[in-house]
Amino acid sequence: MSGPRIAPGSREQIGAVNAAITSIMRGLAATPEPPRLFTTLARHRRLFRRWLAFAGALMPGGVLPRRDTELVILRVAANCDCEYERGHHEHIGRRAGLTAADFARVVQGPEASGWSEREAAVLRAVDELHADRTISDAVWTSLRGQLSEIELIELCMLVGHYEMVAMTINALGVQPDEVGAGRTSLLGRIVDRSG
């Protein structure tokens, strides 16, 4: 697709409250303009604010370690072929300690060499949830030895949420933002403190 199917909304289209929120998100994401995902979704004014509250409870407000969260999101982005999600979360992932080698391996998947037992189990769960919409008994058993019950619940919700976001981005044709470009994002600083 050559352009967006639904263009990012103007201040008039998204309203004053959502315009203020998306302006704040510009600083969080370290983009020169408010992120296109937010200005596109903000066209649905009420749903946008409710979605943000839920999304924030998962990232950056979740209980999973920041590294695990970013690996999950990056694997979802790879599985869903979502360049927008990948670009933003590579930037955030660097702040959570991920390296260029991690970014390359996450595309290869859970069988790539170099993952810890926990990371491989988490990535297998991401792949199974993507392909089968459930987690096999074998992978669940491996996860039970690595994650708490609260983390297991969050893992399933995190994968489902970012699959939904990737699907929405791809279907609406949300165009990638200029991410990073020498900026230190507020979200990166939050990740640093929470991780």
Protein Blocks (a to p, Z undefined) as FASTA:
>chain_A
ZZdfbdcddfklnojmlmmmmmmmmmmnopabdcfklmmmmmmmmlmmmmmmmmmmmomk
bmbdfklmmmmmmmmmmmnopaklmmmmmmmmmmnopafklmmmmmnommbghiafklmm
mmmmmmmmmmnopacfklmmmmmmmpcfklmmmmmmmmmmmmmmmmmmmmnopacddehj
lpacfklmmmmmmZZ
